[in-house]
Amino acid sequence: MSGLDIAFRETKCINIRIDLTRDIPITLLNKYHNLNKKDRRMNLREVIYADDFPALADAFSEIVSGRQKTLNAHCRVRVEEDYRWVSLDCSVKKDTFNRSEYLTGTMIDVSEYLEVSENEFEIEGAVKKKKEIISDADVDIQDASLDEILGEDYLLRIQQALTVTDGVHSAIYDSGGELMLSPADEKGNVVSLKKFKNKITEEIRCSHHLMATWSVACDNMEQLEKIQPIHKVLAETVSQIANAILVLYAEMENSKTANQQLGSNIEQQILLNNIYTIILENKSADEALTSVIQLVGEYLKLDRVSLYHYDSETGYTAINKEWSAKGINVDFLFKVDENPLLMEELNYCDTFFSNSSFSETQKVGIKSFVVSQLAENGKFVGLIFYETIKNERIWSNADKKLLRNISQIISTMLIRCNMDIALKEQNSRLKKMAYTDPVLEIPNRTALDNDLQQRLGGGRTCAVISLKVTNISTVNEAFGHIHSDNLLKKISSYLNGLDFKGKTVYRFSGSVLMIVLAGGGTAQAREFLKTVSDRFSDPWKIGEEEHFLGMSAGVALYPGDASTCEGLYRCSTLAMYRAAEGEMNFYAFYSKELEERTGAIFNAEQRLRRAVLNDMEGFSVSYIPLIDANGNINALEAVVSWVDRENGKMPAGRVIRLAEGIGIDELIDSWVINNACAFLHEIIEATGSDNLVMNLNLTYHELRRSSVQDTIKSAIEAFGLKKRNIAVEIPEKAQIKIEGHFSNALREFKALGISVVIDDFGREYMSLAALKSGMADVIKIRGEQFCSGDEFDREALKSVIMLAHKKGISVCVKHTDNKEQFETAKAFSVDQLQGSYIFPCSDEESIKKIFSEYNTSVSVP
């Protein structure tokens, strides 16, 4: 039994929280449901009726973008193996950055209060039933009351939905305050609400006019507050139903009035009865209007009937509603604005009938005509022309009476047409928004699911590509959401512009795009990704800013790799993550070996978790000495490693990636920092070198976590070190954060007096902003860069070193692994050197021996 099953057994109104994250998790907030924390939380996708999700997804997009602050919607959710209609009434809550974070409000079960058939909601059902009985109704539309429109049974029954609660009484009053209907209590008595102190009231309005008020009273104010949301929803529903039925009443009433005014003319009565039947039987207002115009034209033996729409800015334009008799070819339209005599006549009457003295229209081939003004809710909206082209017609009094009444009916039908058009346009917009990513303006995950499912059913081959922009998050944090969104939009636009047959680009999630190549195979996918990979080697420009972005992509083929949508997503994503482990802008194809490798990674993660929790079993810290220009050891770089029982020693980079994936990297960080600081203290005590520095490697992920500063600060104090004894090394990809915005983390380190080292400087980003900002104390450059045969590269290195020294920044050469690199780097006047040619990465005992033998001074061969 689910949480919703239990909750709705106890109450009809549940307090909820909706988080605006993937799968849209819902949390039931009512504590009295006796539900544990797990049962109170569920994903909206899992419980909502599938057809209702796109409209809600669109509403959530509006809320996330900030264009909408509330959610008011009906949808169906699964409760006890069935679907129930619920009303969602929620408001948005913002985070500290004024971004929409989650919604809070109520979910109200309204199923038993509404008439619902298998696929039919209350308003549709009510109108349908009224169509069945409306021809027998004897109601004056001008004086109709709420009970006459909806029926006493319905109004009593909908009130009883609230009075089933003990002590709650309900009544509906007319617009003058007189009692209309109130359910009787158990004794059959109608209780007056005047004796109750606590009362809530909702208005019921039709066509913007107050038609009735609905009051609910109770001695218990707490009980009344619990009922209030349901009461509001039901009152709004009653108003909507009454409004829908009034439009239908107006059409029928016009037909009846016309029928009565025409007296005993049997043929004309048959005509109006036929119009009446068309209105009742046609579901589409547009189809009904087309049929009525044709019927009138044929009955009156006209040559053409045409409608003109009036717009205050553009004047009269012919709308797409015209009928002409068989054999009549009309290639002109009557220009109403260019006929001042007709305009003057229409200022004095609703309907104008042409006569022999009115010859203006005969100049364009119209022998005789009738023109009537059309109005919508009292507002002039256009004209209807009844025309004869072959022969002139003298309009009889019976014709005039008939056409006036028909024009009145058509005016009412136009209201329904306009309502239908507006609804179709709204539905079209909603559908587009439900299947389109609002930021990138490309098809979204829902569209991908639908499109791919149709392609798979057709039996054709296709390639599904998962493409991730790997470092867009750094741009996001440095320049903001809008800037990074514009970058993704530019990338998706580029992908859409590539000339590959059967290609469609979708936004899957975050910075992951999904590309489907219909009919494509290995060759086409490889050609596509080679083109994209080459493009990513160049910068992407937004405004004046240039960004070097990376990508990794994975390919799954149908039907070879998987036969379902989810299977293809999974296979292409596995391949994408495999590509991410290789070089930047790399791509990979799915293979069965990937499944085995994924399983191996999972097993390694579990062994790593057990090792960390088992007092860091198998972990050790090694150190790489750094020497200055005089050959003195002035720093050590701490490097963590782990010996896996199955695979042996695992390097630091792989350990950290696995740890970050399962959320235990912070435990490893703390252990390494404390061990490194303890060892540094031991070396300083033994050698007296109190200026010795320990370099601590921090990943980009660690920099985003504020606790790392506290851990380092505590270790400094615990082992009696000075702040100048510690330096933090940040990875190259974090340099982009320095461009334009100082990292809060680096700012805090600088404030503490801790040195900042930028690792792998210039390997992929030659970020001069990192030098200009003054945030770096040391930059590290790889040794192989100094041995490049390219003259430009050598001159660029000289310039970087010169600029760094001018800013007071030291330059260290890492990975000096042979004599050539060592000698070349020294010739560039660098400040520090490290690498296997000087000292290899060594354990604590080996480092102690080095300090003992060389007494911190090194003679390098």
C-alpha positions in Angstrom: 0.0 0.0 0.0 1.5 3.3 -1.1 1.7 6.6 1.0 -1.1 8.1 -1.1 -3.3 5.1 -0.4 -2.9 5.5 3.4 -3.1 9.3 3.3 -6.3 9.5 1.3 -8.0 7.0 3.5 -7.6 9.5 6.4 -8.3 12.8 4.7 -9.3 14.4 1.4 -6.8 17.3 1.8 -3.0 16.5 2.0 -0.3 19.1 2.6 2.5 18.5 0.1 5.9 19.7 -1.0 7.0 19.4 -4.7 10.7 19.7 -5.4 11.6 21.1 -8.8 14.2 18.5 -9.6 14.3 15.6 -12.0 11.3 13.1 -11.6 9.6 15.9 -9.6 9.6 14.3 -6.1 6.5 14.9 -3.9 6.6 14.7 -0.1 3.5 14.3 2.0 3.8 16.7 4.9 0.9 15.6 7.2 2.4 13.9 10.2 -0.8 12.3 11.4 -0.8 9.8 8.6 1.5 7.5 10.6 3.8 7.1 7.6 7.5 6.7 7.8 9.8 9.1 5.9 10.2 6.7 2.9 6.5 6.2 2.4 5.8 9.9 2.5 8.1 10.6 -0.5 7.4 9.5 -4.1 8.1 10.7 -7.7 5.3 12.5 -9.6 6.1 10.5 -12.8 5.3 7.3 -10.9 1.9 8.2 -9.6 0.4 10.6 -12.2 -1.7 9.5 -15.1 0.6 9.6 -18.2 -1.7 11.8 -20.3 -1.8 14.5 -17.6 2.0 14.8 -17.2 2.9 17.0 -20.2 0.6 19.8 -19.1 2.0 19.7 -15.6 5.6 19.6 -16.9 4.9 22.8 -18.9 3.5 24.4 -15.7 6.7 23.4 -13.8 8.8 24.9 -16.6 7.0 28.2 -16.3 7.6 28.1 -12.5 11.3 27.3 -12.8 11.7 30.1 -15.3 10.1 32.6 -12.9 7.2 33.4 -15.2 4.6 31.7 -12.9 4.5 31.8 -9.1 1.6 29.4 -8.4 0.4 25.9 -9.5 -3.4 25.5 -9.8 -4.3 22.3 -11.8 -6.4 19.2 -11.9 -4.7 15.8 -12.7 -5.2 12.1 -12.0 -3.0 10.2 -9.6 -2.9 6.5 -8.8 -4.6 5.7 -5.5 -5.4 2.0 -4.5 -4.9 0.6 -8.0 -7.1 3.3 -9.6 -6.8 6.9 -10.7 -8.5 9.7 -8.9 -8.9 13.3 -9.8 -7.0 15.7 -7.5 -6.7 19.4 -7.3 -3.2 20.8 -6.8 -3.0 24.3 -5.3 0.6 25.3 -4.5 2.9 28.3 -4.3 6.6 28.6 -5.1 9.4 28.9 -2.6 12.7 30.6 -3.5 16.2 29.7 -2.5 18.8 32.3 -1.4 19.6 33.1 -5.0 15.9 33.9 -5.7 15.6 30.8 -7.9 12.4 28.6 -7.7 13.4 25.7 -5.5 10.2 23.9 -4.5 6.4 24.2 -4.1 4.2 23.9 -1.0 0.5 23.6 -0.9 -2.4 21.1 -1.0 -3.4 18.0 -3.0 -7.2 17.6 -2.7 -9.1 14.4 -3.7 -12.1 15.8 -5.7 -13.1 12.6 -7.5 -16.2 11.8 -5.5 -17.4 15.4 -5.7 -17.3 15.5 -9.5 -19.1 13.4 -12.1 -16.3 11.6 -13.9 -16.7 8.9 -16.5 -13.7 6.9 -17.9 -12.2 9.8 -19.9 -14.5 12.6 -19.3 -14.2 15.4 -16.8 -17.1 17.2 -15.1 -17.6 20.2 -17.4 -17.7 18.0 -20.5 -20.0 15.5 -18.8 -22.4 18.2 -17.6 -22.6 20.0 -21.0 -23.2 16.7 -22.7 -26.1 15.8 -20.4 -27.6 19.3 -20.9 -27.5 18.8 -24.7 -29.6 15.7 -24.2 -32.4 17.5 -22.3 -32.0 21.1 -23.4 -34.7 21.0 -26.1 -37.3 20.1 -23.5 -36.1 22.8 -21.0 -38.5 25.8 -20.5 -36.1 28.4 -19.2 -35.8 32.1 -20.0 -32.1 32.6 -20.5 -32.3 36.2 -19.3 -33.8 35.2 -16.0 -32.3 31.7 -15.4 -31.2 31.0 -11.9 -28.4 28.6 -10.9 -30.7 25.8 -9.9 -32.5 26.1 -13.2 -29.2 25.9 -15.1 -27.6 23.0 -13.2 -30.6 21.4 -11.5 -31.5 21.1 -7.8 -30.2 17.5 -7.6 -26.8 18.4 -8.7 -26.5 21.4 -6.3 -27.7 19.3 -3.4 -25.4 16.5 -4.1 -22.3 18.7 -4.5 -23.0 20.3 -1.1 -23.4 16.9 0.5 -19.8 16.2 -0.3 -19.0 18.7 2.4 -21.8 18.0 4.9 -20.8 14.4 5.3 -18.4 15.7 8.0 -20.1 15.9 11.4 -21.2 19.4 12.4 -20.7 20.9 9.0 -23.7 22.6 7.3 -24.0 24.1 3.8 -26.3 26.4 1.9 -26.4 28.1 -1.5 -28.0 31.6 -1.7 -29.2 33.5 -4.8 -27.7 36.9 -5.7 -30.2 38.7 -3.5 -29.2 36.7 -0.4 -32.3 34.4 -0.4 -31.8 30.7 0.4 -31.8 28.7 -2.8 -30.9 25.1 -1.6 -29.5 23.5 1.6 -29.1 19.8 2.3 -31.2 18.6 5.2 -29.6 17.1 8.3 -30.2 13.5 9.6 -33.6 14.5 11.0 -34.7 16.0 7.7 -34.4 19.6 8.9 -32.7 22.4 7.1 -30.4 24.2 9.6 -30.0 28.0 9.3 -26.4 29.1 9.1 -27.0 32.4 10.9 -26.5 30.8 14.3 -22.9 29.8 13.5 -20.0 32.1 14.3 -17.6 30.4 11.9 -18.6 30.6 8.3 -16.8 30.6 4.9 -18.3 31.8 1.6 -17.4 31.5 -2.0 -19.0 33.3 -5.0 -20.5 31.5 -8.0 -20.3 33.8 -11.1 -21.6 33.4 -14.6 -20.5 35.7 -17.4 -18.8 37.9 -14.8 -22.1 38.4 -12.9 -22.7 37.2 -9.4 -25.3 34.4 -9.6 -25.1 32.8 -6.2 -23.0 32.5 -3.0 -22.1 29.2 -1.3 -21.6 29.2 2.4 -20.4 26.5 4.7 -20.6 26.8 8.5 -19.3 24.9 11.5 -18.7 25.4 15.3 -15.2 24.0 15.0 -13.0 26.6 13.2 -10.2 24.0 12.7 -12.6 21.7 10.9 -13.8 24.6 8.7 -10.2 25.5 7.8 -9.6 21.9 6.7 -12.7 22.0 4.4 -11.9 25.4 2.9 -9.6 24.3 0.1 -12.1 21.7 -1.1 -14.9 24.2 -0.8 -13.0 26.7 -3.0 -12.3 24.1 -5.7 -16.0 22.9 -5.8 -17.3 26.5 -6.1 -15.0 27.2 -9.0 -16.1 24.0 -10.7 -19.8 25.0 -10.3 -19.0 28.4 -11.9 -17.2 26.8 -14.8 -20.0 24.3 -15.5 -22.7 27.0 -15.3 -20.8 29.2 -17.8 -20.3 26.4 -20.3 -24.0 25.6 -20.2 -25.1 29.2 -20.5 -23.2 29.5 -23.9 -25.1 26.4 -25.1 -28.4 27.8 -23.7 -27.8 31.1 -25.6 -27.5 29.2 -28.9 -30.7 27.2 -28.3 -32.6 30.2 -27.0 -31.8 32.2 -30.1 -33.1 29.3 -32.3 -36.3 29.0 -30.2 -36.9 32.8 -30.2 -36.4 32.8 -34.0 -38.8 29.9 -34.4 -41.5 31.7 -32.4 -41.1 35.0 -34.2 -41.6 33.3 -37.6 -45.2 32.4 -36.9 -46.7 29.7 -39.1 -44.3 29.5 -42.0 -43.7 25.8 -42.0 -40.7 25.8 -44.3 -38.9 28.4 -42.3 -39.7 26.5 -39.1 -38.2 23.4 -40.6 -35.1 25.4 -41.5 -34.6 26.7 -37.9 -35.3 23.2 -36.5 -32.6 21.9 -38.8 -30.2 24.6 -37.5 -31.1 23.6 -34.0 -30.3 20.0 -34.8 -26.9 20.9 -36.4 -25.9 22.8 -33.2 -26.9 19.9 -31.0 -25.3 17.1 -33.0 -22.0 18.7 -34.0 -19.2 18.5 -31.5 -17.1 21.1 -33.4 -18.5 24.7 -33.4 -16.6 25.4 -36.6 -18.2 22.4 -38.4 -21.6 23.5 -37.1 -21.1 27.0 -38.4 -20.0 25.8 -41.8 -23.1 23.5 -42.0 -25.5 26.3 -41.0 -24.1 28.7 -43.5 -24.4 26.1 -46.3 -28.0 25.3 -45.2 -29.1 28.9 -45.2 -27.5 29.6 -48.6 -29.2 26.6 -50.2 -32.6 27.3 -48.6 -32.6 31.0 -49.6 -31.1 30.1 -53.1 -28.2 32.5 -52.5 -25.0 32.5 -54.5 -22.6 33.3 -51.7 -22.5 33.7 -47.9 -19.3 35.2 -46.4 -18.2 36.4 -43.0 -16.0 39.4 -42.5 -13.9 39.8 -39.3 -13.5 43.3 -37.9 -10.2 44.4 -36.2 -9.9 47.9 -34.9 -6.3 48.2 -36.2 -6.5 46.5 -39.6 -10.2 47.1 -40.5 -12.3 44.4 -42.2 -10.8 41.2 -43.4 -12.5 38.1 -44.8 -12.3 35.2 -42.4 -12.0 31.7 -43.5 -15.7 31.0 -43.5 -17.4 31.2 -46.9 -20.0 29.3 -48.9 -20.8 29.7 -52.5 -23.4 27.9 -54.7 -22.3 25.2 -57.2 -21.1 26.7 -60.4 -20.4 30.1 -58.8 -16.8 31.2 -59.2 -16.1 34.3 -57.1 -12.7 35.8 -57.2 -13.4 39.1 -55.5 -14.3 40.3 -52.0 -16.5 43.1 -51.2 -14.4 45.9 -49.7 -16.5 47.2 -46.8 -14.2 50.0 -45.8 -14.3 51.5 -49.3 -18.1 51.8 -49.3 -19.0 54.9 -47.2 -22.7 54.6 -48.1 -23.0 51.1 -46.6 -21.0 52.2 -43.5 -23.4 55.0 -43.0 -26.4 52.8 -43.3 -24.9 50.3 -40.7 -24.5 53.2 -38.2 -28.3 53.3 -38.0 -29.3 49.6 -38.2 -28.1 46.1 -37.4 -29.1 44.7 -40.7 -29.1 46.4 -44.1 -31.0 45.1 -47.2 -29.9 46.3 -50.6 -32.5 47.8 -53.0 -32.6 49.2 -56.5 -31.4 52.6 -55.4 -28.2 51.0 -53.9 -26.0 50.4 -56.9 -22.5 50.4 -55.4 -22.2 46.6 -55.1 -23.3 46.0 -58.7 -20.1 47.5 -59.8 -18.3 44.4 -58.5 -20.8 41.9 -59.8 -23.1 41.6 -56.7 -26.7 42.0 -57.8 -28.3 42.1 -54.3 -27.2 41.5 -50.8 -28.1 41.6 -47.1 -25.4 42.5 -44.5 -25.9 42.0 -40.8 -23.6 43.1 -37.9 -22.2 40.4 -35.7 -21.5 40.9 -32.0 -19.8 39.0 -29.3 -20.8 39.9 -25.7 -22.1 43.2 -27.0 -18.9 44.0 -28.9 -19.0 44.6 -32.6 -16.8 41.9 -34.2 -17.7 41.7 -37.9 -20.3 41.4 -40.7 -22.1 38.6 -42.5 -23.0 39.0 -46.2 -25.8 37.1 -47.9 -25.3 37.7 -51.7 -26.9 37.0 -55.1 -24.7 37.3 -58.1 -26.6 35.8 -61.0 -30.0 37.5 -60.4 -31.2 40.5 -58.4 -33.5 39.6 -55.5 -36.2 41.7 -53.9 -36.1 40.9 -50.2 -39.6 40.1 -48.7 -40.6 40.9 -45.1 -40.4 37.2 -44.4 -36.8 37.1 -45.8 -35.9 40.1 -43.6 -37.3 38.6 -40.5 -35.7 35.2 -41.2 -32.2 36.6 -41.9 -32.2 38.9 -38.9 -32.9 35.9 -36.7 -30.4 33.7 -38.5 -27.7 36.4 -38.1 -28.4 36.5 -34.3 -27.9 32.7 -34.2 -24.7 32.9 -36.2 -23.4 35.7 -33.8 -23.9 33.2 -30.9 -22.2 30.4 -32.8 -19.2 32.6 -33.5 -18.7 32.9 -29.7 -18.3 29.1 -29.6 -16.1 29.1 -32.6 -13.8 31.7 -31.1 -13.8 29.8 -27.8 -12.8 26.6 -29.7 -10.1 28.4 -31.7 -8.6 29.9 -28.5 -8.7 26.5 -26.8 -7.0 24.8 -29.8 -4.3 27.5 -29.9 -3.8 27.1 -26.2 -3.6 23.3 -26.5 -1.2 23.7 -29.4 1.0 26.0 -27.3 0.8 23.7 -24.3 1.7 20.7 -26.5 4.6 22.5 -28.0 5.8 23.6 -24.6 5.3 20.1 -23.2 7.6 18.7 -25.9 10.1 21.5 -26.2 12.9 22.5 -23.9 12.1 26.2 -22.9 15.7 27.2 -22.7 17.3 25.6 -25.7 14.1 25.6 -27.8 14.8 22.1 -29.1 12.7 18.9 -28.4 12.9 17.6 -24.8 13.1 14.2 -23.1 9.3 13.7 -23.5 9.6 14.3 -27.3 12.6 12.0 -27.5 10.6 9.2 -25.8 7.7 9.6 -28.2 9.7 10.0 -31.4 12.1 7.1 -30.6 9.3 4.8 -29.7 7.7 5.4 -33.1 11.0 4.8 -34.9 11.7 1.6 -33.1 8.2 0.3 -34.0 9.0 0.9 -37.7 11.9 -1.6 -37.6 14.4 0.7 -39.1 18.0 1.0 -37.8 19.1 4.0 -35.9 22.0 5.4 -33.8 21.4 7.0 -30.5 24.2 9.4 -29.3 24.5 10.7 -25.7 26.7 13.9 -25.8 27.8 15.7 -22.7 29.4 19.1 -22.6 31.8 18.2 -19.9 32.9 21.5 -18.3 29.8 23.7 -18.8 29.3 23.7 -15.0 32.5 25.8 -14.6 31.1 28.4 -17.0 27.8 28.3 -15.1 29.4 29.1 -11.8 31.7 31.8 -13.2 29.3 33.6 -15.6 25.9 32.5 -14.4 23.0 30.4 -15.7 22.0 32.6 -18.6 25.5 32.7 -20.0 25.9 28.9 -19.8 22.4 28.4 -21.2 23.4 30.6 -24.2 26.4 28.4 -24.7 24.3 25.2 -24.7 21.9 26.9 -27.1 24.7 27.8 -29.5 26.0 24.2 -29.3 22.5 22.7 -30.0 22.0 25.2 -32.9 25.3 24.1 -34.4 24.3 20.4 -34.0 21.0 21.1 -35.7 22.7 22.8 -38.5 24.9 19.8 -39.5 23.8 18.2 -42.7 23.2 14.6 -41.6 20.1 12.8 -42.9 17.5 11.7 -40.3 19.2 13.7 -37.5 17.2 15.1 -34.6 18.8 16.8 -31.5 17.1 16.6 -28.1 17.9 17.9 -24.6 18.0 14.9 -22.4 19.0 16.4 -19.0 21.3 19.2 -17.8 24.3 19.5 -20.2 23.5 16.1 -21.9 22.1 16.3 -25.4 20.7 13.2 -27.2 21.1 12.9 -31.0 19.1 10.3 -32.9 20.3 9.4 -36.4 17.3 7.7 -38.0 18.5 4.9 -40.4 22.1 5.5 -39.3 24.7 3.0 -38.3 28.3 2.9 -37.1 29.8 4.7 -40.1 27.3 7.6 -40.0 27.6 8.0 -36.2 31.4 8.0 -36.4 31.4 10.6 -39.2 29.0 12.8 -37.2 31.0 12.6 -34.0 34.3 13.2 -35.8 32.8 16.5 -37.2 31.5 17.5 -33.7 34.8 16.6 -32.0 36.8 18.7 -34.4 34.5 21.7 -33.7 35.0 21.4 -30.0 38.8 21.8 -30.5 38.0 25.5 -31.2 36.5 28.0 -28.7 32.8 28.8 -28.4 32.2 32.5 -28.3 29.4 34.3 -26.5 29.6 38.1 -26.7 33.3 39.0 -26.1 33.9 35.8 -24.0 35.6 32.7 -25.6 35.2 29.3 -23.9 37.1 26.1 -24.6 34.6 23.5 -23.8 35.0 19.7 -23.8 32.6 17.0 -24.9 32.3 13.2 -24.4 29.9 11.1 -26.4 28.6 7.6 -26.5 26.8 5.7 -29.2 24.3 2.9 -29.0 22.9 1.2 -32.2 19.4 -0.2 -32.7 18.7 -3.1 -32.8 22.1 -4.5 -32.2 22.8 -2.9 -28.8 19.3 -2.6 -27.4 15.7 -2.9 -28.6 13.9 -0.4 -26.2 14.2 3.4 -25.6 15.5 2.9 -22.0 17.9 0.3 -23.2 19.4 2.6 -25.9 19.6 5.5 -23.4 21.4 3.3 -20.9 23.9 1.9 -23.5 24.7 5.2 -25.0 25.2 6.8 -21.5 27.5 3.9 -20.5 29.6 4.6 -23.6 29.6 8.3 -22.9 31.0 7.9 -19.4 33.6 5.5 -20.9 34.6 8.2 -23.4 34.8 10.8 -20.5 37.6 8.7 -19.0 39.8 9.2 -22.1 41.0 12.3 -23.8 38.9 15.4 -24.1 36.5 15.5 -27.0 36.5 11.7 -27.2 33.7 9.4 -28.2 33.0 5.7 -27.7 30.7 3.0 -29.0 28.8 0.7 -26.7 30.0 -2.9 -26.3 29.3 -5.8 -24.1 32.6 -5.3 -22.4 31.3 -2.0 -21.1 28.7 -3.9 -19.1 31.4 -6.0 -17.5 33.5 -2.9 -16.9 30.6 -1.1 -15.3 30.1 -4.1 -13.0 33.8 -4.0 -12.1 33.6 -0.3 -11.3 30.6 -1.0 -9.0 32.5 -3.7 -7.2 35.6 -1.5 -6.8 33.4 1.2 -5.3 32.1 -1.2 -2.8 35.6 -2.4 -1.8 36.7 1.2 -1.6 33.8 2.1 0.7 34.6 -0.9 3.0 38.3 0.1 3.1 37.5 3.7 4.1 35.1 2.6 6.8 37.5 0.0 8.0 40.0 2.5 9.3 41.4 3.5 5.9 42.6 -0.1 5.1 45.1 -0.2 2.3 45.5 3.6 2.1 48.8 5.4 2.2 50.3 8.9 1.5 53.4 9.3 -0.6 55.4 12.5 -1.2 57.2 14.1 -4.2 60.0 16.5 -3.2 60.3 19.9 -5.0 63.6 21.7 -5.2 64.4 25.4 -5.7 66.8 26.9 -8.2 69.7 26.2 -5.8 68.8 22.5 -5.5 67.3 22.8 -2.0 64.2 20.8 -1.1 61.7 23.5 -0.2 58.3 21.6 -0.6 56.7 18.2 -0.6 53.6 17.3 -2.7 51.3 14.8 -0.9 49.8 12.0 -3.1 47.2 9.5 -1.9 47.1 5.9 -3.1 45.1 2.8 -2.2 46.0 -0.9 -2.6 42.9 -2.8 -3.9 43.0 -6.4 -2.8 41.9 -7.5 -6.3 43.6 -5.0 -8.6 46.6 -3.9 -6.7 47.7 -0.3 -6.2 45.3 2.3 -7.5 46.6 5.8 -8.5 45.3 8.9 -6.8 43.2 10.2 -9.7 41.2 6.9 -9.9 40.8 6.7 -6.2 39.3 10.2 -6.0 37.0 9.6 -9.0 35.6 6.5 -7.4 35.2 8.2 -4.0 33.4 11.2 -5.5 31.0 8.8 -7.2 29.9 7.3 -3.9 30.2 10.4 -1.7 33.1 9.3 0.5 35.8 11.7 -0.9 35.4 14.1 2.1 36.5 11.3 4.5 39.6 10.6 2.3 40.4 14.3 2.1 40.4 14.7 5.8 42.6 11.7 6.4 45.2 12.8 3.8 45.3 16.4 5.1 45.8 15.3 8.7 48.5 12.6 7.8 50.3 15.0 5.5 50.3 17.8 8.2 51.5 15.3 10.8 54.4 14.1 8.6 55.4 17.7 7.8 55.5 18.5 11.5 57.8 15.5 12.0 60.1 16.6 9.2 60.3 20.2 10.5 61.1 18.9 14.0 63.8 16.7 12.7 65.5 19.1 10.3 64.6 22.5 11.7 63.4 23.7 8.3 60.4 25.6 9.4 59.9 27.2 5.9 59.2 23.8 4.4 55.8 23.7 2.5 53.4 20.8 2.1 51.4 20.9 -1.2 47.9 19.5 -0.8 46.1 18.5 -4.0 42.4 19.5 -4.1 40.0 18.4 -6.9 37.5 20.8 -8.5 34.9 18.9 -6.6 36.7 19.6 -3.3 37.0 23.3 -4.0 33.2 23.5 -4.2 32.9 22.2 -0.6 33.4 24.8 2.0 34.4 22.3 4.7 37.9 21.7 3.2 39.1 25.1 4.5 38.0 24.2 8.0 39.7 20.8 7.8 43.0 22.4 6.7 42.8 25.1 9.3 42.2 22.5 12.1 45.1 20.4 11.0 47.5 23.5 11.0 46.5 24.2 14.5 46.6 20.6 15.7 50.2 20.0 14.5 51.6 23.4 15.4 52.3 24.4 11.8 52.4 27.9 10.4 50.0 28.9 7.6 52.9 29.5 5.3 53.8 25.8 5.6 50.7 24.8 3.6 49.9 25.3 -0.1 46.8 24.0 -2.0 47.1 22.8 -5.6 44.0 23.4 -7.7 43.4 21.6 -11.1 43.7 23.4 -14.4 40.0 23.1 -15.2 39.2 25.3 -12.2 41.1 28.2 -13.9 38.1 29.1 -15.8 36.4 30.1 -12.6 39.1 32.7 -12.1 38.2 34.4 -15.4 35.7 37.1 -14.5 34.9 35.9 -11.0 37.2 35.1 -8.0 36.5 31.8 -6.4 35.2 32.0 -2.9 37.3 29.0 -2.0 40.5 30.6 -3.2 39.6 33.9 -1.6 39.3 32.1 1.8 42.6 30.3 1.4 44.3 33.7 0.6 42.7 35.3 3.6 44.1 32.4 5.8 47.6 33.0 4.4 47.7 29.7 2.6 49.5 29.7 -0.8 47.6 28.7 -4.0 49.2 26.6 -6.7 47.6 26.2 -10.1 48.5 22.8 -11.5 49.0 21.9 -15.2 49.0 25.6 -16.2 48.7 26.1 -20.0 48.1 22.4 -20.8 44.8 23.2 -22.4 43.9 26.7 -21.2 46.5 29.5 -21.4 44.5 31.6 -19.0 46.4 34.8 -18.5 43.5 36.0 -16.3 44.9 33.5 -13.7 48.1 35.5 -13.7 46.5 38.9 -13.8 44.1 38.1 -10.9 46.9 37.6 -8.4 45.1 34.7 -6.9 47.9 32.3 -7.7 51.2 32.1 -5.8 52.7 29.4 -8.0 51.9 28.0 -11.4 53.0 24.5 -12.4 54.0 23.7 -16.1 54.7 20.2 -17.4 58.3 19.4 -18.4 57.5 18.1 -21.8 56.2 21.6 -22.8 59.8 22.9 -22.5 61.1 20.4 -25.0 58.7 21.3 -27.8 60.5 21.9 -31.1 58.0 24.6 -32.0 59.5 28.1 -31.7 56.2 29.7 -31.0 55.6 27.3 -28.0 59.0 28.2 -26.6 58.4 32.0 -27.0 55.0 31.6 -25.4 56.5 29.9 -22.4 59.1 32.6 -22.0 56.4 35.2 -22.0 54.3 33.4 -19.5 57.3 33.0 -17.1 58.2 36.7 -17.5 54.6 37.8 -16.8 54.4 35.5 -13.8 57.6 36.8 -12.3 56.3 40.4 -12.8 53.2 39.5 -10.8 55.4 37.9 -8.1 54.2 34.4 -9.0 56.7 31.5 -8.9 57.0 29.0 -11.7 57.4 25.2 -11.0 58.2 22.6 -13.7 56.7 19.2 -12.9 57.3 15.8 -14.5 61.0 16.6 -15.2 61.6 12.9 -16.0 64.9 13.1 -18.0 68.0 15.1 -18.2 66.9 17.1 -21.3 63.8 18.3 -19.6 65.7 19.2 -16.4 68.4 21.1 -18.2 66.0 22.9 -20.6 63.7 23.9 -17.7 66.6 25.3 -15.7 67.6 27.4 -18.7 64.2 29.1 -18.5 65.0 30.5 -15.0 62.1 28.7 -13.3 61.8 28.7 -9.5 61.0 25.1 -8.7 61.5 21.6 -10.2 60.0 18.2 -9.5 60.0 14.9 -11.2 61.4 11.4 -11.3 64.7 12.6 -12.6 65.2 14.5 -9.4 63.3 12.5 -6.8 60.6 9.9 -7.4 57.3 9.7 -5.4 58.3 8.0 -2.2 56.9 6.8 1.1 57.5 8.5 4.5 60.6 6.4 5.4 62.2 7.1 2.0 61.6 10.9 2.4 63.1 10.8 5.9 66.2 9.1 4.4 66.5 11.8 1.7 66.4 14.6 4.3 68.9 12.7 6.4 71.4 12.1 3.6 71.1 15.3 1.7 70.3 17.6 4.6 67.7 19.3 2.3 70.3 20.1 -0.4 70.4 18.1 -3.5 73.1 17.6 -6.1 71.4 16.5 -9.3 73.5 14.8 -11.9 
